[in-house]
Amino acid sequence: MIEASLIDYPCDFPIKILGHTRAGFAQAVLEVVQRHAPDFDGAAMEMKASKRGKYLSVTCVIRATSREQLDGLYRELCDHPMVVMVL
């Protein structure tokens, strides 16, 4: 049985990545995102520090083309040592 997708591809798809605030986090996230969405413009990344500054959230809105693309991106982000959570 093939599951019907709840998403119509291609579409703009926001991904929020949370990690500890430290040098290189945003760049590491950008490198992973661009491996899966080569057309993503790093200048479009939105970053927000937590109230106490311990965490940094990075939001990337990519042009998603398939479930496989999103699954691969989520998998690689979740496995990255600097990433705490992916939403």
C-alpha positions as CSV (number, residue, x, y, z in Angstrom):
1,M,0.0,0.0,0.0
2,I,1.4,3.4,-1.0
3,E,0.7,6.2,1.5
4,A,-0.8,9.4,0.1
5,S,1.4,12.4,0.8
6,L,-0.2,15.2,2.9
7,I,2.2,17.6,1.1
8,D,1.9,18.6,-2.5
9,Y,5.4,18.8,-4.0
10,P,7.1,21.0,-4.9
11,C,6.4,23.5,-2.0
12,D,8.1,25.9,0.4
13,F,8.7,23.9,3.6
14,P,10.0,25.5,6.8
15,I,12.5,23.6,9.0
16,K,13.5,24.8,12.4
17,I,16.8,23.5,13.8
18,L,17.7,24.0,17.4
19,G,21.2,23.7,18.8
20,H,23.5,25.1,21.6
21,T,24.8,28.6,20.8
22,R,28.3,28.1,19.6
23,A,30.6,29.1,16.8
24,G,30.0,27.2,13.6
25,F,26.4,26.0,14.4
26,A,24.6,28.1,11.7
27,Q,27.3,27.3,9.1
28,A,27.1,23.5,9.9
29,V,23.3,23.7,9.5
30,L,23.6,25.6,6.2
31,E,26.0,23.0,4.8
32,V,23.6,20.1,5.6
33,V,20.6,22.0,4.2
34,Q,22.4,22.9,1.0
35,R,23.4,19.2,0.5
36,H,19.7,18.4,0.3
37,A,18.4,21.6,-1.2
38,P,21.2,23.0,-3.3
39,D,19.1,26.1,-4.3
40,F,18.6,27.2,-0.7
41,D,20.0,30.7,-0.1
42,G,21.9,31.0,3.2
43,A,21.0,34.7,3.4
44,A,17.3,33.6,3.9
45,M,18.2,31.8,7.2
46,E,16.4,33.2,10.2
47,M,18.2,32.9,13.5
48,K,16.9,33.5,17.0
49,A,18.7,33.1,20.4
50,S,16.8,31.7,23.4
51,K,16.0,34.1,26.2
52,R,19.1,33.2,28.2
53,G,21.3,32.7,25.1
54,K,22.0,29.0,25.6
55,Y,20.3,27.9,22.5
56,L,20.1,29.1,18.9
57,S,17.2,28.3,16.6
58,V,17.8,28.4,12.8
59,T,14.8,28.4,10.5
60,C,15.3,27.5,6.8
61,V,12.4,27.6,4.3
62,I,13.5,25.2,1.5
63,R,11.8,24.3,-1.8
64,A,10.9,20.7,-1.0
65,T,10.6,18.5,-4.0
66,S,9.9,15.1,-2.5
67,R,9.3,13.1,0.7
68,E,12.7,11.4,0.1
69,Q,14.4,14.8,0.1
70,L,12.8,15.8,3.4
71,D,13.5,12.4,5.0
72,G,17.1,12.6,4.1
73,L,17.5,16.2,5.3
74,Y,15.8,15.4,8.6
75,R,17.8,12.3,9.1
76,E,21.1,14.1,8.5
77,L,20.2,17.1,10.7
78,C,19.0,14.8,13.6
79,D,22.3,12.8,13.4
80,H,24.5,16.0,13.5
81,P,26.3,16.3,16.8
82,M,25.6,20.1,17.1
83,V,21.8,19.7,16.6
84,V,19.6,19.3,19.6
85,M,16.2,19.1,17.9
86,V,14.6,19.5,14.4
87,L,11.0,20.6,13.9
